[in-house]
Every structure is written in C-alpha cells, then in structure tokens.
Amino acid sequence: MPRQRYGHDVIMANVNLSSGESFESLLRRFNRQVQEDRILVEVRRRRFYEKPSEQRRRKEALKRRRSSRWPR
C-alpha cells in the first residue's frame, strides 16, 4: 500500500499483518518503513519551534553545501 501525505506533510507508516507472520517480523517491517519515510528525522526537527529567519539560514546553508559538492 503506498504511503500518502495528509494535511501538513504528515506521513503515515502503514503495515498490515500477513497470515502466519510473527510480531517480530511485523515490527521489523514497521521500523524499516519509519526509517524509509524519515519520520523520526522530521519529529526531531519539529521538536522545537524554529523561527522563520532560522529556517531561511538553515535552507541557505543546505543549498551552499549541496552546490559545493559538484565539481565546477
């Protein structure tokens, strides 16, 4: 089942229990799904309020880092 975004960039990790599947394997699949969707990274980022000026500064720094990777 594809993951969908709802509202304000909320990502729902969804796993369904297959017949004969153990809880441990279900939990492993769920944890993998959470990692692939980068949910915990987003939770940590949103843990504290970030002022708009700090957001701009962070995004600009990210742009500089990404552009410096490519040889000119």
JOHU-V902031 format. One line per field, one symbol per residue. burial: # if it has 24 or more other C-alpha atoms within 12 Angstrom, else .. A space follows every 50 residues. Layout:
burial->???
This chain:
burial->............#..................................... ......................
